[in-house]
Amino acid sequence: MAAIAAGLAERGWRVVRFEFPYMARARGSGRRHGPDRLPVLQEAFRGQVRLETTDHPRRALILAGKSMGGRVASLLADELAEGSPVRGCLCLGYPFHPPGKPLQLRTEHLATLQTPTLILQGERDSFGRRAEVETYGLSPQVQLGWIPSGDHSFKPTRSSGRSEQENWATAVACGDAFLRQLLDG
C-alpha cells in the first residue's frame, strides 16, 4: 500500500492514509491483533471521510484500500457517495473469498455497486484468482485490472521475469488512469 500511495502521490494525487483501530493497537503494543468487527471498521472509515470533508466539503474523494480495507471501502462507497464528494473506489487486492475457500464469496454488494470502482488484483491472488473472479456477476460499475503473475500483494513469481516494483508501477499506472478518467473525464 505504501508503494502504491507514494506512486499515486508522485503523479499528483493527494493521498491520505489512516489506520484502523486494531492496527493502531498493534503498533502501540508491538503485538498483532485480529481485525475489529465490520461495524467498527466501517465507522473508522466513515470517520476519516468526515475528517476529509469537514474543511473541504466539495473536494472529490476516492475511497481506497488494500485487501480488507478495500472491502470496507467498497461496502461504504454507495452510502458515502450520497451526500458527500465520494466519486469512486479503488481496491487493491480485493479479498473475494478466504484463501482456499472459494465458495465463501464476499461479492454480494459488488453485484449492485453503483459507485465507479476499480479492483486491481494479482492474477494468482489466493483471495481470488483471475479465472475465478472473471466468472463473478459484478456490477457494470466495477472494473477489473490484472497485475501480471501477482499474488495478493502483487508480488510476481520469479519465472514471470517481472519484479515486484514493476507490478507496483503497473498498479500505480492503472490507478492513475482510473482516477483521471473518473475526475477529469
N, C-alpha and C positions, 0 to 999 in steps of 0.2 A: 504494500500500500504506500509506503514512504517513497519508493522509486516512482510510482505512478503519479502520486501527488506532486512530487518535485518536477516530474516531466511536464505535467499539465501547467504548473506554475511557470515554468520556463517558457511555455507557449503563450503566456499572458493571462492565464486564468487565475482568478482569486480562489485559492483552495483553503478551506477551513477544516481542520481535523479536530476530533474530540474523542474522549474515551468513554465507554460505557462504565457504569459504576463498578461492575465486577472487575474490570481491567484496572481501574484506579486502585481498588482494594488490593489487587495482586501486586501492583507496582509498589504500593505502600508497605505491604507486609513481606514482599520478597517471595511469596508462595503463590502458586497457581490456584485460581478459584474457578469453579464452573460458572457458566453464564447465568445471569439473573433470568427470571421468568420473562416471557414475551411482553407482558404489560409494562414491566419495569424498563425493558429495553426500548419499547416504543415511547414511553414517556420521556426517557433521556433524549431520544431523537427529536421529539416534539419540542422539548425544552431548548435544544440547540437551534432549531428553526426559529423559535420565538426570539432568542438572543440575536440571531442574524437579522431578523426583520424589525426589531424594535427601532433601531436608528436609521435603517434604510428600508422602509416598508415596500418600496417599489423595485428594489434591486432583484433581478431574476435569480432564482436559486435552482440548482440541480441537486437533488438528493443523490448520495453515492455511498457505497460501502463495499467492503471486501467480505465475501462469504456470508456469515450470519448478519453482518452489518448491511450488506446488500439486500438480504431477505427482509430485514426490518425496514429499510428504505422503501423497498417495493411494496410492502404491506401498507405503508403510510402514504404512498405517492398520491393516490386519488384523493384521499381525505385532505391532505395538506395542499393539494393543487386548488382546492376550493377555498377561496378567501385568503389566499396568500400568493406570493410571487413564485411558487414552485412551478417550474416549467417542464421538468423531466427527471429521469432517474438513470443512474449509471451503476451497474452491478458488476463487480469484479470477482469471478469465480463463484457463481451462484450455487448454493447447496440444494440442488434439485431433489436430492434424497440422501440419506446417510450412506456412507461407503458400504458397499456390499448388500445394500437393502433397496434395490431399485423399485420395489413396489410401494415403498413408503414415501410417496411423492409429496413435495411441498410446492405444488404448482397451481392449486385451485384458483387463487387470486390472479395468477398470471394469465388465465384464460379470459378474464374480463377486464383487465387493466386498461384504463383509458389514458393514462399519462404516458407520453412517449418515453420508452425505456430501451436502453442498450445493455445487453448482458454480454460481457466478454468472458469467454470460457475456454479453458485449455482443452484441446481435442481429446486428451486422455485423462481428464479430471475424474477422479473416483466418485465425486459427488454428482456426476452427470456427464458421461462421455458423449461425444458428438452423435454417434449412431443412435443413442437413446434419446437425447434431447430433441433431435430433429423429428421424432415421432410424436412429440407432445403437442397438444392443441393449445397453442399460445395465442394471445390477442394479437391482432394485426399491429397494435402499437408497440409490440415487443420485437426488437431486432436482436439477432444473434451475431456476434463477432467471434471468430475462432482463432485462438492463439496456437500456431503450429506446434504440434508434438508436446504441448504444455500440459502440466499437471495442475493441481488446484492453485498453486502459486505461480503458474505459468512457466515453471522450470521444464525445459525440454530434455529429452533423452540425449545421451552423448552421441548416439548413432544418427541423430537427426542433422547434425552439423550446425545446429543453432546454439546460441548462448542464451543464458537467462536474460542478460542485458538486451539482446536483440528482441526477445519476446516482450520485455517490458517496453521497449521502444515501439513495438507493434501495437501494444495496448494503448500507449500514450497517443500514437497517431490515430488509432480508431476512435478513442475517446474524444480527442480534439476535433476530428471531423464530425462526430455526432453533435458535439456542443455547438460548433459553428453552424451546422445545418439547422439545429434547433433554435438558436438565438439570433443568428444573422439572416437566416433564410426566411 
